[in-house]
Amino acid sequence: MLGQILVGMEEPVLVDRDDRSSLFPGIDIVSVRDLTDVSEILGGSFDRSLTAEDRLYEGRQILLVELPVGGEEDMLNAIEILEEDPLVAYAEFNIIGSAISSPLVPNDPYFLPDPFSPFPDGLWGMEKIHAAEAWGLWEENRPETRPGSHDVLVGVLDTGVDYNHVDLIGNVDANLGYNFLYDNPWWWYQDSDPMDDEGHGTHVAGTIGAVGDNGEGVVGVCWEITIIPLKIWDSGAYGSVAEFVSALAYAEVIDIPILNISGRWCKNWLQDTELNAMYDAIEAYSGILVAAAGNDWMDNDLDDFTTAFPAAFDLSNIVTVAASNEWDGLVDNFTWGSNYGETTVDLAAPGDYILSTMPSDLYVSWSGTSMAAPHVTGVAALLKGYYPSATTAQIKEAVLNSATVTPSLIGKVSTGGRLNALAAMEYMDVIMKPLLYGDVDDNGRVAPMDASLLSRYLDGWPGIVINEAAADVDADGEITPFDLVILQRHIAGWPGYEVLHTSHSQNKITFPYSA
């Protein structure tokens, strides 16, 4: 029997596959693999002379150590020995997680949008998040393009994707995809092909980016997108932390800005496993990770034996999604209910009877937070395509701050709201708009009226609304009478009070002396 241990290193070490015994003396190692070395995936070959300085991945080095064991006690002993090594930050079990499964609606001929079918509203989730209105805003401002962008890469951490599906062809790049199960002897895959052999990942991909306006089946939030299938679940929708870690390291190195994980691990699946390797991998990832909250009726805030991870991690680049129904309440069916959490779950999105793509050119309706998360991922990708320079923090801010607040979600998710694609795009227009200092009334120009408005604001006149960022013309973080003096002199044309164009395309009034 072989056991697997994840080992986080304090500093990167040289991994010699031909001399395993020297790495951790006292432990009979069958194999060791650097999960964060993605050179082979990128088409190179393993080079045991590679120095720490040559590493492509800058996050913590995490090793997968395989050893012969007779039972759990042998594993615990090995972990104890490893944690005594000063080069080791932690050692923990490589636990198995699973995709968040959902009830399957019968695959009958009426599941497509049809007034006489059991699903007469078709893609009701797209209607609920105002996707069509968001697409209309895109067309109004970007008439030469279709909603979304092939320049935006979205990684789907799942069971793979059927990249030959008629409604996904053109929006999936299988060449950049990878089957991370291929590298782990626990799984019996013969190659690195990221083809979906379960269906879950293809369903997720369809909601994110099924080709739009092509006369086929369904449409994703993004009509155009480049989905990268990162296969970490097998045909039974199971996979270990090791695959997740490798996939995130790969995503970071090839610069995938958005990832979707519709699955979860729980700490109690093996004793005292804190999922440190998973935490480290997400913390080192510079993009946004959209995570499904889980389908167990559980409060993820409790951080107990049933809490779903990575959804419940307190990390700035995670957006955690609950599943909502057509009435904006959390989904609560006979066999499953959406997880929630006032601090650990960010917002809800449609996740009940969601129609999407399935392998072999099929379509089916599934339910679960697995179906809710890709709505959010799709909107995040839409925002990235709309404003390519947007950062991870800005995209997360727009998605969360634009959520439609509903009474049934207050106290259940941190925003108290449900995803709104149109509002998210409008919010991005505000935060990405170049700031014109001195444009107090926010009409796109600096004029005498701006000085008059600022004067009244400083005098405390009631009902005066100004653009406070623009009114702080000396950019010292405060709006004072000195700002008014500078603005008046600029408008009057005083020498030295010119306009400075900054590197952020912002216009700031300057003056010849310090405040």
KOLZA-318936 format. One record per residue: x, y, z of N, C-alpha, C, CB in turn. Coordinates in steps of 0.02 Angstrom, whole numbers, plus 50000, padded with zeros to 5 digits. Glycine has a CB too. Example, Ala and Ser with C-alpha at 12.3 -4.5 7.8 and 13.67 -1.06 7.14 Angstrom:
BEGIN
506604971650390506154977550390506604983550390505654977650452506424988850354506844994750357506455000250394507044997050286
//
This chain:
BEGIN
500424994050000500005000050000500445006250000499525000050061500285011149957500675017249952500265023049981500875018649879500615027250019500295033250047500615039350016500355033350123500255044950017500515051149989500475056750041500115053049925501015060550046501065066050093501265072350055501575064550150500925077850071501105084350042501585087850090500465088750029502145090150064502665093250105502795100350080503325088950105502655105250122502805112250105503495113950131502275116950135503925116750088504615118150105504715125450127505075116550046505155126350176505325133150197505695136850142505745133050262506145133350108506515136050051506525130749996507235138150071506545132649932506565127649878507185123249884506555131149810507095116749872507655112049873507705108649805507555106749928508285105949791508395102349728508095095349735509155101949711507635093549689507315087049691507655082549640506545087749676507995077549665508345072649622507935066249622509075071449647507615064749567507185058849564507575052349568506775058949499508215052749553508625046549555508955045449622509165046949501508905050349667509225049649733508735052349785509915053549737508195048449797507665050749841507855050449914507045046549829508305045749933508455044550003508805050450037508875038450009509175054349997509555059850027509115065850044510105062049980508515066250016508085072050027507805072050098507525072149977507525066550120507245065950188507505059450220506455066050186508095059650250508375053650282507905050850335509065055250313507885044250339507465040950388506785039050363507375045350447506625040850300505985039150271506095035350206505545045550258505765029650199505825025550139505365028450085505635018050153505645032350041505255035849990505235031949925505545042849977504635030849899504545027449835504635032549778503845024049831504335038449786504395043649735504295050449768503885042449678504565055449736504465062349759504395066749697505055064849805503915071249699503785075549642503665082649665503185073049601503965087349631503855094449646503215096649610504475098749624502685097549648502035099449618502055106349587501495099049670502525110449608502555117349583503065118249527502725121949640503365112849503503815113149445503405111549383504425108249453503225116649345502785115649287503175115349222502275121249283503845114549225504245114749164504065109149115504985114149182503905103149142503735097549097503065098849062503705090949136502575101649099501925103049070501995108049013501445105849123502465112649020502555117848969502975115448910502885123849000503125109048909503465106148851504195104848860503375110648794504465106348920505175105048932505255098048961505465110148980505825096748988505955090249020506215091449090506465086148978506125086449133506355087149202507115087649203506115081249244507355092749238508075093949242508265094249316508295100449205508585088949340508735088849412509295093649431508905081849433509615096749381510125101749397509835108749402510665101649344509165109249392508835115749396508915118649466508085115149378509175124649471509285127749536508655131249559509875132649534508635132949624508055136449652507945143049616508155137549727508485146249595508425152749562508105152149493509105155949556508125146149463507855145149395507115143349396508245139749360506815142649454506125140449458505655145549425505915139349531505155142949387504675147249354504155149749403504335143649297503995145649452503465147149501503765150149563503065140749518503495155849585503785159549641503465158149708503745166849626502915154149709502595152549772502975147249811501885150149760502715145049868503045140049909503125133549870502655138749974503715130349875503825123849844503435118549884504585122249841503025114749849502625109449881502785102849847501855111049877503015098049886503205091449860502675086249876503885089349889502585081549830502165075749841502625069749853501675074449780502615067349915503055061749934502635055449940503415063250002502835050249904502485043849905502915038649941502315041449832502605035049987502985030250027502555024150043503225033550092502885018350055502505012250072502265012650145502945005950062501635011250156501355011550224500915005450237500945018050235500875003650301500434998150320499775000550347500764993850372499725007050358499105009850385499205017150403498865005850445498695019950435498705027050452499265028650502498035029150481499425024050546499945025250596500625026450563499985019350645500765022650510501395023650474501415030650443501485018250419500855032950416500815039550387500945044950440500135040650353500635044250498500715049050551501435049350575500255047450609501765043450579502465043250599502905046850548502695035850607502765045650484503155048950431503065056550434502945046350362502445058750446502315065950451502695068850510501555067250459502715065250566503075067650625503815068450610502975062750684504105063650574504815064050556504945070050510505055057550522504505070850461504585076250413504545083050447504055075750358504085083850494503995090350525504565092250572503345090450564504995087350589505585088750629506155091450586505815082550666506095090850520506605093250474506565100850470506525089950403507095104550483507075111850481506905114750413507735114750504506995110850360506825113250293506085112650277507225109450241505715109150320505005107750308504555112650346504835100550327504115116050311503645120650344503055116750372503385125950294502825111650336502275107350359502265101050317501595111050354501955095850345501835089550309501125087450325502355083850328500745085250275500045083650286499815078350235499605089950281499265075050252498975070150207498775073350141498375066750240498855069750086498575071750022497865068850018499025069249961497385072850035496705070250041496335070649975496315074050095495805066649970495385066349911494785070949921495155059049896494645074949870494045078949870493605076849812494215086549866493065080449802492625078649746492285084749718492095073549769492095084149656491675089249626491015089349663491575088049550490705095249668490075095749704489525093149659489935103149727489295087249672488805083949628488115086949637488785076449642487685085849588487025088749589486525083749562487005095149548485885084449582485365080149553485335081249477484675081549585485225076049439485195076449367484465076349344485575070549334484265081449308483595081649280483575076749222483395088849257483045072749215483005067749160483155070849092482325064549159483565067249053483775069548988483235067948936484455066448968482705071948937482165070848888482175076248835481475070648924481795075448781481855080148725481575087048738481505077248666481315088448797481005094848809481415099548853480335093748840482045097748865482415101948911482645108548879483015098248937482665108948813482845115248781482285120348789482995114048706482445126848785481925131948793481325130848747482215138948780480745130048778480135128448740479545129748786480145120948714479035133348764478475134848808478095128648832477995139448773478195122948799477845116948819478285111948857477565113548758478905113948872479365109548907479335110648982480085110548881479635106249022479665107349095480095113449113479935101149129480475116049065480915121749078480745127349028481665119649072480155130249034479945135148983480365141548983479225137048995480715143049038481115149149040481815148149012481155151649110481985141948994482655140748966483195142749015482745144548901483625147248995484175149449037483925154949084484765152048994483525153149133483235158149178483775161749219482745154749225484335158349231484875161449269485155167549233485415156449283485225167049167485485172749129485015178649133485595170749055484365177249131483875182649138483915185749208483165179949125483995181649259483995184049328484595188649340484025178149376485175187249311485765191449323485815197149273486395187149320485305198049232485275203449182485845202949132485305210249217485975196849109486515195849061486375199248995486625188349049485755198848970485585201848906485695209448908484855200348887485525212548964485635219648970486385221248973485295222349034486765216849004487495217749005487785217148935487835212649052487535212348897487755211548828487575217748787487435205248796486985220548801486775226648766487235232448781486065228448785487455233048844487925238248863488595237248827488025238448939488795230948823489415229348786489355231648713489565221748789488805229848681488715231648610488705239148600488065228548583488405242648649488375249948644489055253148647487935252748700489495250448689490155253348700490715249948661490315253148773490605243848640491105240148601490765237048539491445234548645490475241148496490065238448441490445234048392489745244148404491105234748390491505230948342491655223848367492155234548327491465222248429491605215648458490975212548487492145216248512491035206048503490485202448535490635201948610490375195448503490125201148652490235200848724490755195448743489575199448761491265197448780491805192848797492415194248755491585185648790492925190148765493545191048727493955184648729493965196948755494205182748670494645176848667495325178248700494755174848595495465184648713496085186348747496065184748821496245193648737495475183548848495395181948919495415174348929494735185048948495885171948968495935164848983495565163449049496675162548987495165158049048494805155949109494955148549119494035157149103495245146849176495395139849191494815136549227496025139349233494605130749203494075126949234494385120849269493535124649182494445121249335494725115849376494175110849389495025118549444494165105349351493575101049355493735094249325492985104249318493235091049296493305084349267493555084549195492635080749270493775090449173493965091449104493395094949067494125084749070493485095949003492975099148961492945095548894493125106848951492335094348870492255091548803492385097148753491535088348793493015097748732493205103248688492965102248617493955103948689492645096548602492355095348536491605096848533492475088148514491315098948589490605100448591490445105948541490385102548663489895105148504489715109748452489605116848479489075107448417489425117448542489295124048571489885126948609488695123648618490445123248609491055125648643491645126448596491235120848698491615123248537492165123748489492305131148473491995119848424492925132948478493125139848466493215143748530492615143248424492915141348585492975144748649493375140748700492295146248677493675135048679494075130848723494755129648690493715124148739495285130448729495955128948705496215122748741496435135048715496135116948709496355110648739497105110048740496045104748702497445113548695498175113148692498495116148754498435116648630498195121348781498445124248843498185120448904498245131648848497665116348894497395112448949497845106648968496705109848930497675103449024498105097949048497715093549096498745100749083497865087049093497575082249140498085080949196497385075449104497975084149253498455083649308498425076949344498335089249358497915073049331497865066249359498395061649328497165063249347498605063349267499095059349230499755058649268499225062349162499925063749308500565063749343500555060149410500795070749353499965057949432499905054749498499735047349491499375058449541500155042749517500015035649508499385033249543500595031649534499085037349586498435035449615497895034649562498225040649667497965038349507497455038249455497735034549394497235045549435497295031949354497505027449300497405030549231497125020749303497675036449223497625039849158498265038849119497485047349168498195037549054498755035849012499055041848975498535030748962498725047548978498995053448944498735059748978498805053448869498955065448953498775071848984498185075348951499375076448982497805071648912497225074448877496695076848927496925069148829496485083148925495995085748973495265084648953496105093048983495135079648911494445078148891494025076148952494435072548838493415078348953492955076949007492685069849000492365082049008492745065849053492465059049053491925058249107493025053849063491665063849130491135063549181490545068049164491415065549249490665074149141490145078749120490115085149160489495075349126490345084949222490305090649267490675096749239490585088849335491285095749217491685101349192491405104449129492385099049179491115100349085490815102949023490205107149039490615097148976489805105049089489225109049110489445115849137488815105249164489965115849178490235122049205490485126649149490815120549255490845123749101491125127549046490585130849004491565123149002490025127448994489485130148953489185136448982488955124948945489105136549048488835142549080489315148349075488665141249154489955146949081490465152249075490495154849003491155149749097490535150248955490685152548888490465148248830491395153448883489855145748831489585142648770489535148048717488895139148783489715146348655489735151248601489055154648593489945147948535489045161148589488425164948583488235166548512488485171248621487585166848500487315168948436487535164548378487515176148421487595157948393487805153248341487245148448320488395149248364486645149448346486085145148327486105138348359486065144448255486545137248408486605130648440486445131148515487315127848430486015126748539485915125548610485855131548656486445121648634486385132948695486375138048747486895143448733486485134948816486925148348776487425153648772487725154648841487115160348744488385155748842488715157148905488695164448922489435154748903488915166248982488945173249000489395176948951489205174149073489935173848931490385176648880490255173148813491135175848901490075177048763489965174148697490625171748667489635179148650491155175448683491835173548662492285173348723492115178648609492695168248727493135167248786493635161848767492715165248850494165161148805494615155448796494635151548862495335157748776494275145948862494245141648921494825136648919493555137848923495185136148974495745131448980495525125749026496385134949007495435119648999495225114049042495805111449084494935108348999495755112149149496265109749197495955103949235496505115549246496085097949210495745091949236496055089749302495775086249184495685090349357495925088149422495455082949454496005094149469494875081549421494405076549446494375070749396493695079549457494285064649421494255058849377493535057549354494535052549412493415051749323492755050149296492225049349350492785043849255492435048749412491965048449468491915055149504492165043149517492235060349476492245067049504492635067349569491535069549516493185063549573493625063849631494335065849610493635056949668494685069149655495375071149643495685073349708495425076749590496345073649711496685075249773496935082449774497265070449785497175084649832497455091249839498055092249792497665092549912498435086849781499035087249738498875089949669499365080349732498335087549639498145089849572497955097249574497565085649545497595099249626497395106249634498005110749639496955107049697498495108849679499095112849688499475113549622499555109749741499565108049586499915108349522499555112849472500015101349493498895112249471498495116149424498555123649438497765114049426498565125649502498625132749518499325135349502498475133949592499835131249514500515133349496500565134349421501035128149520500275129849383500265130349309499885136649287499945124049278499305137849317498905143749300499275150149313498245143649338499655150249368500035156249385500595157449335500325155649455500935152149315501505152849270501295154949200501895146249266500735152149174500525154049106500035159849107500195148049072499915162749166499535169049173498805168149154499855174449130498465163549187497735162949181497435167349236497485155349188497075172749219496855177549269496245175549310496725183949237495865170549285495245168649319495185161049320494625171749284495025158249378494925151049386494245149649417495495148049429493945144049397493315141749428493435134949459492745141349375493265134249524493295127749557492605126149586493845127849614492255121749553491595119449575491675112749610491095118949516492025112849666492155106749704492405108549773492655102249668492495103549816492715105049884493065099249917492125107249925493465101049967493785096350013493565098150083494575096550006493565093450128493405094750199493995092450241492745091150220494145096150293494725094750335494685087850368494795100050388494085085450381494015079250420494085072850379493355079150454494235073450315494275067350274494875063050293494315069150200495385065950324495915062350358496105066450419496535061050311496375063350469496485066650533496955072650528496755061750583496755078150561497195083850572497495086750508497735081950619497145086450454497395089350392497125096450384497205084950330497565101350384497355108350384497335111450314497825112350427497495107550263497475109950194497945115950183496765111850175498535115550214499035120950207499285121650135499615119650254499385116050102499635116250033499135119749987499785109150007498495118349997497975121549958497975129049971497285118549973498025130950034498025137950053498625141550021498055138750130499215138450026499815141549997499745142649922500425137250012499465137649888499405138049815498935143749795499145131349787498395144649832497925150049816498225156749833497265149149854498565157149889498875163449910499395165749859499195162749979499755161049829500275162749780499995164249711500775157049774499355162549700499035163749635498815171049631498425158949625498995174449578498865181649573498185183249543499395184949532497835178249517497185179449486496615178549536497085174849428496005178249510495405177549551495165170349547494855182449528495005167349604494755160449607494035160649630495195156149656493585158549586492875158249602492715151149626492425160249541492445150649687492355144049718491625142949738492795143349780491385136849725490705134949746490705133749821490475128449708490165136049854490125135849927489995128849954489585140449951489685124449914489525117649937488785116549944489855116350004488585110249944487865108449941487635104450002487735104349878487835106550061487705102450121487265105850173488355100550153486915111150154486505115050202486915117950259485945110550230487575118350251488015120050307488225127450308488635115650305488375129850369488635136550378489405136150375488395139550446489685138650321490415138250312490795142550362490595140450242490455147050397490775151250448491015147150507490305156650471490725141250517490865137350577491565134350577490365131850585491855133250518492525130250511492575123850552493065135250534492115119250539492125112850574492265107250525491455111550612492075101050543492245095250502491865094950436492105089050541491365099250426490975099050364491105105150320490235098550380491515109850342491625115950304491955114450237492065120750344491705117750185491955116550117492545121150102491395117750065493085118150080493675121850058493835120149985494295120250103494095124849945494395131149965493915136949977494875133249914493265135749970492775141149974492835145150039492085138449968492985141750095492965145050160493625148350180492775140050213494135147850139494765151150155494685158750156495315149150105495005162050203494985169350207495575172150167495015171750281495485172550102496005175050057495695180250010496325169250015496075185349995495805191149959495625189649886496295196749961495895184349858495765182949787495235177549776496405180849753494885175549829494345170649822493665174049822494385165449879493225172049778492525173949780492125167549789492305177849714491755167149843491375161049859490635162049844491485159049933490325157049812489665157849784489175152649811489695157349708488605155149836488045150849855487565150249796487675153849918487095145549800486615144349746485945147349765486545136749732485665151349719485005154349730484505151649680485055162049725483865152449697483325150149652483005156149616482795146249692482455154849581482135160149541481845165649584481595157149499481765164349649481485169449695482025172649738480945166249740482645171649720483225174549754483325172049825483165181949756483045166149840483195162949903483725157649893482565159849934484055155549947484535150049941484165143649921484915148950008484465139749877484155133549855484135128649914484545130449795483555125749926483455120949980482965115649955483185124450045483245110349925482825105049897482825098949944483085102949828482495093749924482425087849967483095084349977481915083049937483515084349927484145080449931484755084649945484245076749866484725091149938485305095449951485075102549962485795094949893485515106449993485385113550003486045117350001485035114850070486015123449977486615127449970486935129050037486465133949932487595128450040487955131050098487905138750099488705128850097488065141550155488015148750164488545150950214487295150950187488575157350229489055159850278489105167350273489745156650267488925170850325488895178150324489575181250313488595180850388490105177750331490775180350320491175176550267491165180350385491045170050260491455165950215491145165050146491565159250245490515166550137490185166050071490025173150048489535161550074490225174949987490185181849965489505183849936490705183149914489245179849891488615181549859488295175249832488725186649801487675175849808487325170249777487265171349702486625169349809487155165949666487035166249594486565160449576487715165749554486225160949520485745155549501486085148749501485455157049432485765143949536486055137249541485535131749544486495136849600484935132949519484395128049523484135126649453483825130449570484195120349431483975118349364484275122949310483195118549360484935122749308485305126849260485465122749198485965129649292485235124949142485335121549078486015123349050484785123249028486405118249030487065119549000487295113548959487585121149056487905113948935488185108948890488405102648928488785111848853488365097048893488615090548918489005087148862488025086048942489455082448879489845079148826489405076048772490275073848857489695075248714489365072248655488805076648628489085065348673488905083248630488435088048601487745087848635488345086748528487725085848698487095085648735487015091948778487045079448778486405092848804486245098148851485825095148906485875104148815485915097748967485525095149023485485100449077485845088649050484975099949120484895104449176485155101149240484165106649185485615104349274485865102049339485785107649390486615099949333485825105749453485765110549507486345109949555485105109549545486495115449590487025115349640487435121749639487475109449629487835122549692488295128249691488815127649636488635128949759488915121449612489355120349554489095124149492489415112949538488435124849487488135128249431488085135849443487445125449417488085137749508488065144849525488735148249512487855145749598489275144949534489945147949529490125150149457490465143049553489985146049405490185148249338489815154349312490085142649290489225155949340488905162249323489355168049344488205162849355489625167549405490065172749431490725172849392490205171649506490995166949378491615166549338491505169849270491835159249329490935168449239490785171449174490755179049177490135168749148490445181649229490405188949237491105191849249489935190849294491505188549290492195190849302492585191149236492555186249352492495186049194492835185949129492555191349082492755178949096491905192549086491605197949046491905204649065490825197949055491995205849130492295212049153493025212649130492255212549230493385207049132494085207049111494135208549036494415200349126493675206048997493665207548926493465214748912493195202848890493015217348953492765224248946493305229248963492155225348989493685227649017494245231849038494855227349049494075235849104495245226048997495815221449002496325223249056496165221048936496375229649074496865231649124496605230849195497055238949112495985228649203495695227949270496085222849311494965225849266496205224349374496575219849418496105214949452496955223849471496395209849483496005204949521495575208549573496465199849554495875213249609495505216849662494935220849634495985221349701495035224049576494505228149546493925223749522494785232249488494085218049492493555213549468493155210949527493855207649428493495208849580493125206449639492705211949669493625203749692492975218049674492595223649701491955224849660493025230049702492025224749594491445226049551490905220649558491665226549478491125214349560490645208849566490265209149633491005202049560490625210449687490305210249753489905216649767490835209349807490175222349750489835228649767489235230149723490325234349762489155226349669488585227349624488035222149635488815227249552488125217649681487625212449693486955215449712487855207449748486415212549687485745214749704485545212149772485235212449649485485216649820485325214649889484595212449893485455220449939484495206649924483815203949933483735201750005483685198049884483145202750035483035201150106483205193950124482315202450125483065189250078483175182250093483905180350097482835177950042484355184650071485065183050072485445186950125485365184550004485135191850156485455195650210485575191050269485025201750230486195190950293486385186450347486605179650324485815185750394486515178150259486715171750232487365172350191486155168950187487465178050158488075179250120488305186350138487965178450043488955187750130489225193950155488935200150121489975193950147488785199650057488495205350021487745205850032488635204849947487435200550055486705200350060486375200449993486465206150101486745198549940486465199349873486615193849824486705205549846486315194649765486375190049709486725193449651485685187349687487105189749613487495192149557487075196349509487815186249519487365201849484487025206149436487545208249384486695212449470487515205249324488025206449273488015213649248487915201749214487415216349236487355223149212487645228149262486625224949196487445227349325487685231949377488445231449385487345230449444488725225349377489445224449382489805228249327489625216949379489545228049266489855231749211489795239249222489535229849144489225241549247489135248649261489615250849317488405250149280489715246549366490165248149421490885248649394490125242749475491065244249348491735244549319491835251049280491845238549273491305253349247491355259749212491545265349259490695261349177491295264949321491435270249370492155269749395490945269749428492365263749417493025263149448493595263349397493055256849488493455261949334493975262049283493995268649244493875256249234493515272949257493485279349221494075283649242492815282949234494455286449195495005290949214494735296849255495365293549151495085298549308494865303749353495145310549330495085302249425494715315349321494925322149302494895326449365494465325149245495475327949393495505332049453495235339149437496225332449480494815341549480494495348049471493805347649441494935352249428493635341849412492965340949383492475339149440492965335349327492315344049480491945342949541491235340549527491915349449582490935342849473490255340649456490235334549411489875346349423490835331849396490895325449360490555325549291490595319749402490655331049255490355331449188490865330949132489965337949182491495329349151492005328249100492435334249083491685325849040492335339949117492745345849104492805349949168492455350049046493325354149170493425358649226493215365649206494175358549249492735368649244492445375049226492305379049289491795374049184492135385549281491985389749340491445386749386491755396549318490975383049357490455379949398490755375149449489945376349354491305371849432491625367249478491875370949540492205363549444492175376849530492415380749586491835383149629492825386749562491285385149597490705387449634490405381749675490175390149586490375375849645490095370049680490525368049740490015364149633491195368249730491645366449784491605371549841492365366049758491525377949824491465383149875490845381949918491425390049842490295380349887489675379049924489745372749967489085378349876490085367749941490195361549979490595363050042490565356249936491135367050034491555368650092491185373050142492185372150068490715377150119490315381350163489755377650198490035387250124489665371250179489165367150212488455367850186489165368650283488385370250124487705370850096487375363850093487735373950024486745363450110486395356850109486275354650037485735357250147486285348050027486105345149963486635345649909485505348249938487235347749926487775348349876488115341549867488295353849898488095338949806488395332449790488985333749743487875327549758489575331249761490165332249720490535325649710490625337549751490985325649661491455320249653492035321649700491685319449578492045318449758492535320049809493245318649788492375316249872493345313349748494025311849725494285317349679494035305049687493845319949636494045325249591494145331949627493535326049536493785332949682493825339249720494475339749759493235339849767494795334149773495425334149810495995335449760495545327349848496035341749736496475343149679497215342849696496325349949651497395343349761498095342649778498265335449800498285347449834497755331049796497845323849808498175322349875498245320749752497975326049927498265324649993497795320750037498445331150027497225318450008496755314350046496235318250083497125310150094496235324950077495745329150111495475334450063496055332450173494855336550074494565342050036494565348150082493845340350010494975353150065495065359050108494995365450066495765358850142494965371250099494955377550062495555378450015494935383350110496105375150032496695375649989496555372549920497295372250021496145367249919495955364249854495565369349813495535357849865495125373149846494735378249810495185383649781494215381349857495685385849820496155390949796496515388449733496665392749850496765382349736497125379549678496665379249617497405372549694496055376849628495575376149573495415382949542494935372749597495285388049584495125394649558495705397549517494945399349616496325396549541496895399249504497005395549438497525398749548496855389049439496915385149376496405387749325496795377649390495795388749347495275391049301495425398149276494585390949336495735402249319495905409149300496525409549256495995413349361496885403849249497465403649205498105406149236497335407649146498155405949302498775408049335499365403949310498705407549412499935407149299500535403349277500735398149330501125408149263500925392249307501145386949352500595382249374501465390049412499965384049362499415379749383499155375949321498835383949416499605372249292499445368749230499135361849246500075367849187498995358049193498705351249199499255346149188498125350249149499305341449233499805336149228499465329649209500205335349294499705326349157499435319849136499845314449170499445319049059499555310649214499915305549251499925299049212499595304349320500295294149239500355287649206499705283849206500895283449240499215285949246498565282649249498045286249207498335282049321498285290449162497835294349119497375298749160497425289749075497605300849218497215305349260497495312449253497235303049334497055317449256497255324349251497255327449321496795328349203497815330049341497875332749409498145339949405498335328349452497805344449438498035351349439498635351849485497465356149462499175355049461499775355849502499895363249515500395352749467500335364649560500465371549579501205372149595500025373749640501485378349594502205379149598502495378849668502395385549568502095377649718502365377049786501985371649824502315383849823502275369449877501985363849915501435366349961502525360349956500935361849971500395363450018500655363050089499795358750009
//
